[in-house]
């Protein structure tokens, strides 16, 4: 499949937006995605990241799927209150491995500022539960490939 933007290179990234129960997917090659400011961020999969999935309900799984079909748990949904709040359990430790005993929380808030503007706030809390590696973990999620890259991809998807 060719990139929706340049119509020349093979698609590597799929951005999906759901608006008013309508699903729209933008298929981009890596170069066009980077030109638009989209970064894939880091992944703990051995295969390149294909998609991240959040099952839309309390208790739903949050996991990553690689291009080779492999998958890795990330956590689960703690609160699902569309369209205002999503709270996820992050169960990735400071060694970037899934740890079912660890739970830090990622809260995403959507605040309507006008009829066509929404502010998105993200808070990753309880990193101190990672013990002596908490500061290292905070630096990683605050890095250019961390939450900022993911929020940037949401912005691109919303504006598409």
HELIX and SHEET records of a PDB file:
HELIX    1   1 UNK A   30  UNK A   35  1                                   6    
HELIX    2   2 UNK A  127  UNK A  133  5                                   7    
HELIX    3   3 UNK A  134  UNK A  141  1                                   8    
HELIX    4   4 UNK A  147  UNK A  159  1                                  13    
SHEET    1   A 2 UNK A  13  UNK A  19  0                                        
SHEET    2   A 2 UNK A  22  UNK A  28 -1                                        
SHEET    1   B 6 UNK A  49  UNK A  54  0                                        
SHEET    2   B 6 UNK A  61  UNK A  66 -1                                        
SHEET    3   B 6 UNK A  71  UNK A  81 -1                                        
SHEET    4   B 6 UNK A  85  UNK A  90 -1                                        
SHEET    5   B 6 UNK A 104  UNK A 114 -1                                        
SHEET    6   B 6 UNK A 117  UNK A 125 -1                                        
END                                                                             
